[in-house]
Amino acid sequence: MSAGEPSKDSAAFCADLVRTHDFARYASTLFLPAVQRRALLAVYAFNVEISRVRDQVSQPLPGEIRMQWWTDMLEGARNGEVEGNPVAVELLQVIGDFRLPVAPLARLIEEHQFDLYNDPMPSMAALEGYVTDTSSALLSLGARIAATPSEAADHLARHVGLAQGMAQVISSLPLDAARRQLFLPLQLLQQHGSGIEEVFSGKPTPGMRAAIGQLIGEAQQHLATAFDLLAHVPPQVRPVFLPLALVRRDLQRLARADADPFVPQPRSRFGTLWTLWRASRSREFGG
């Protein structure tokens, strides 16, 4: 690799980036051995870089250009520029050390191009595809870092990611609605007699609540399947899936009858750490 060996500074940069912008994923890495933790933080830092493009640009074109840089980097077309980017340096080292496939990383970039535009998420199938290539892909890569690749781990990653991604769509509704962006499937809203403008008005109508309730139900099904599958993966890979505990907590809150989808409910950092620690000591995630 032309950028040379990663330094402790590049690892610290990645850790700080994830801690600042994606604390839940950062906290989940604390339960992994040091070498695997550093590798997973590089993957999560890459995800932060891609998922934050939407917040850093005012027009789609500059966002497309930023994402293209990362696509080119993965294809080896930016070798002369990698050295100045600590996340790229770390990520390329991890790809080499753990033989990670590049294709899922490239698809993650492609899916996040959706974020740059204000087109609504059209259907449940489209949302499932988006979440599978983003949230699920990250967990699948994490499982490859923690243990030998397996179909069981990939199957688990898909369901964990779907539950996680669907819960995130609902949790992010206040922010997304404020900037007139819709990740809640339009088809789902229309099935319940609701629509885009009702979401953007910030008023939880019965139809919108019904659509959200159906999405919560879908997420809960994936959550239940994930916990069933967790017992069939090696103990050393289970810490990668600790975010399941956070998703379970979030879905319980979102499913409450008095929950207002337009009132932000940020997780406290202490609460996040406490939930993950308790889960790490549970029989579900134990040996």
C-alpha positions in Angstrom: 0.0 0.0 0.0 1.5 3.3 -1.1 0.3 5.1 2.0 2.6 2.9 4.1 1.7 1.3 7.5 -1.1 3.0 9.5 0.0 4.9 12.5 -1.4 5.1 16.0 -2.5 8.6 15.0 -4.7 7.2 12.2 -6.3 4.7 14.5 -6.9 7.4 17.1 -8.5 9.6 14.4 -10.9 6.8 13.4 -11.8 6.0 17.0 -12.5 9.7 17.7 -14.6 10.1 14.5 -16.8 7.1 15.4 -17.0 8.1 19.1 -18.2 11.6 18.1 -20.6 10.8 15.4 -21.8 7.2 16.0 -21.4 6.6 19.7 -23.5 3.5 19.8 -21.3 1.6 17.3 -18.2 3.0 19.0 -19.3 1.7 22.4 -20.1 -1.7 21.0 -16.5 -2.1 19.9 -15.2 -1.8 23.5 -16.1 -5.4 24.0 -13.8 -6.7 21.3 -10.1 -7.5 21.6 -7.8 -4.6 20.7 -6.7 -5.7 17.2 -10.3 -6.5 16.1 -11.6 -3.3 17.7 -9.2 -1.2 15.8 -10.1 -2.9 12.5 -13.9 -2.5 13.2 -13.4 1.1 14.1 -11.8 1.7 10.7 -14.9 0.2 9.0 -17.2 2.2 11.2 -15.2 5.4 10.5 -15.6 4.8 6.8 -19.3 4.5 7.3 -19.3 7.8 9.2 -17.5 9.5 6.4 -20.1 8.2 3.9 -23.2 8.7 5.9 -22.2 12.3 6.9 -21.8 13.5 3.3 -25.5 14.5 3.2 -24.9 16.8 6.2 -21.8 18.4 4.7 -23.1 19.5 1.3 -25.9 21.8 0.2 -26.3 20.3 -3.2 -26.2 16.7 -4.5 -23.3 17.2 -7.0 -20.6 18.0 -4.4 -21.8 15.0 -2.4 -21.6 12.7 -5.5 -18.0 13.9 -6.0 -17.1 13.1 -2.4 -18.6 9.7 -2.6 -16.8 9.1 -6.0 -13.5 9.7 -4.3 -14.2 6.8 -1.9 -15.3 4.6 -4.7 -12.1 5.4 -6.6 -10.1 4.8 -3.5 -11.5 1.3 -3.1 -10.7 0.6 -6.7 -7.1 1.6 -6.2 -7.4 4.8 -8.3 -6.5 7.2 -5.5 -3.3 5.8 -4.2 -1.4 9.1 -4.3 -4.1 10.7 -2.2 -4.7 8.0 0.4 -1.8 9.0 2.7 -3.5 12.3 3.6 -6.7 10.5 4.7 -6.3 8.5 8.0 -9.6 6.7 7.5 -8.6 5.5 4.0 -5.2 4.4 5.4 -6.8 2.4 8.2 -9.5 0.9 6.0 -7.1 -0.3 3.2 -4.9 -1.9 5.9 -8.0 -3.7 7.4 -9.1 -4.9 3.9 -5.7 -6.4 3.4 -5.2 -7.9 6.9 -8.7 -9.5 7.2 -9.3 -10.1 3.5 -12.5 -8.1 3.5 -14.4 -8.0 0.3 -14.5 -4.6 -1.3 -17.9 -5.1 -3.0 -20.0 -4.5 0.1 -18.1 -1.3 0.8 -18.8 -0.1 -2.7 -22.5 -0.9 -2.4 -22.7 1.0 0.8 -21.5 4.1 -1.0 -24.0 3.5 -3.8 -26.9 3.2 -1.4 -26.0 6.3 0.5 -26.2 8.3 -2.8 -30.0 8.1 -2.1 -29.3 10.4 0.9 -28.2 13.3 -1.3 -31.6 13.7 -2.9 -35.1 14.4 -1.5 -36.8 11.5 -3.3 -38.9 9.5 -0.9 -38.1 5.9 -0.1 -40.6 4.3 -2.4 -41.4 0.9 -0.8 -40.6 -1.6 1.9 -38.5 -3.6 -0.6 -36.5 -0.5 -1.4 -35.9 0.2 2.3 -34.9 -3.4 2.9 -32.4 -3.2 0.1 -31.0 0.1 1.5 -30.7 -1.3 5.0 -29.2 -4.6 3.9 -26.4 -2.9 2.0 -25.7 -0.4 4.8 -26.5 -1.6 8.4 -26.4 -5.3 7.7 -23.2 -5.0 5.5 -21.3 -3.3 8.4 -22.2 -6.1 10.8 -21.3 -8.8 8.2 -17.9 -7.1 7.8 -17.5 -6.9 11.5 -18.3 -10.7 11.8 -15.5 -11.4 9.3 -13.1 -9.4 11.4 -14.0 -11.3 14.5 -14.1 -14.8 13.2 -13.9 -17.0 10.1 -16.6 -16.0 7.5 -19.7 -18.1 7.7 -23.2 -18.2 6.2 -24.6 -18.3 9.8 -22.9 -15.0 10.7 -24.0 -13.4 7.4 -27.6 -14.5 8.0 -27.5 -13.1 11.5 -26.0 -9.9 10.3 -28.9 -9.4 7.8 -31.6 -9.7 10.4 -29.7 -7.6 13.0 -29.1 -4.9 10.4 -32.7 -4.9 9.2 -34.0 -4.5 12.8 -31.4 -1.8 13.5 -32.0 0.1 10.2 -35.8 0.1 10.6 -35.6 1.3 14.2 -33.2 4.1 13.0 -35.7 5.2 10.3 -38.3 5.8 13.0 -35.8 7.4 15.5 -34.6 9.7 12.8 -38.0 10.8 11.7 -37.9 14.3 13.4 -34.6 15.2 11.7 -35.5 13.8 8.4 -38.9 15.4 8.3 -37.4 18.8 9.2 -35.3 18.6 6.0 -38.1 17.1 4.0 -36.4 13.8 3.6 -38.5 10.6 3.7 -37.0 7.2 4.6 -40.3 5.8 5.9 -41.6 3.9 2.8 -44.1 6.0 0.8 -46.0 2.8 -0.2 -46.4 2.0 3.5 -47.8 5.4 4.3 -50.2 5.3 1.4 -51.5 1.9 2.4 -52.6 3.5 5.7 -54.1 6.6 4.1 -51.2 8.9 4.9 -48.6 10.6 2.8 -45.5 12.7 2.5 -47.0 16.1 3.6 -48.4 14.6 6.7 -45.0 13.5 7.7 -43.4 16.8 6.8 -46.0 18.7 8.8 -44.8 17.0 12.0 -48.2 15.9 13.2 -48.6 12.2 13.9 -52.0 11.3 12.3 -53.6 8.0 12.8 -52.6 6.8 9.4 -49.0 7.7 10.0 -49.0 6.0 13.4 -50.4 2.9 11.7 -47.6 2.9 9.1 -45.0 3.4 11.8 -46.6 0.7 13.9 -46.3 -1.7 10.9 -42.6 -0.8 10.5 -42.0 -1.4 14.2 -43.7 -4.8 13.8 -41.4 -5.7 10.9 -38.3 -4.6 12.9 -39.5 -6.7 15.9 -39.8 -9.8 13.7 -36.2 -9.3 12.5 -35.1 -8.7 16.1 -36.7 -12.0 17.3 -35.1 -13.9 14.4 -31.8 -12.4 15.2 -31.8 -13.5 18.8 -32.8 -17.0 17.7 -29.8 -17.0 15.3 -27.4 -15.6 17.8 -26.9 -18.9 19.5 -25.7 -20.5 16.3 -22.6 -18.3 15.8 -19.3 -18.7 17.6 -18.9 -16.9 21.0 -16.0 -14.8 19.7 -18.3 -13.2 17.0 -21.2 -12.4 19.3 -19.8 -9.1 20.6 -20.1 -7.7 17.1 -23.8 -8.1 17.4 -24.2 -6.3 20.8 -26.1 -3.5 19.1 -29.0 -5.9 19.2 -29.5 -5.0 22.8 -29.8 -1.3 21.9 -32.2 -2.1 19.1 -34.4 -4.1 21.5 -34.4 -1.2 23.9 -35.2 1.3 21.2 -38.1 -0.7 19.8 -39.6 -1.1 23.2 -39.6 2.6 23.6 -40.9 3.3 20.1 -43.7 0.8 20.5 -45.2 2.5 23.5 -48.7 3.9 22.9 -47.7 7.3 24.1 -44.6 7.6 22.0 -44.5 10.7 19.8 -42.5 9.9 16.7 -41.7 13.6 16.2 -40.1 14.1 19.6 -36.4 13.2 19.5 -35.3 10.7 22.1 -31.5 10.8 22.1 -29.7 8.0 23.9 -27.5 9.0 26.8 -23.9 7.8 26.5 -24.1 6.3 30.0 -27.4 4.5 29.1 -25.8 3.1 25.9 -22.8 1.8 27.8 -24.9 0.3 30.5 -27.2 -1.5 28.1 -24.2 -2.9 26.1 -22.4 -4.0 29.3 -25.4 -5.8 30.7 -26.0 -7.5 27.4 -22.3 -8.6 27.2 -22.7 -10.3 30.6 -26.0 -12.1 29.5 -26.4 -15.7 28.5 -27.5 -14.6 25.0 -24.1 -13.1 24.2 -22.0 -15.4 26.4 -20.2 -18.6 25.6 
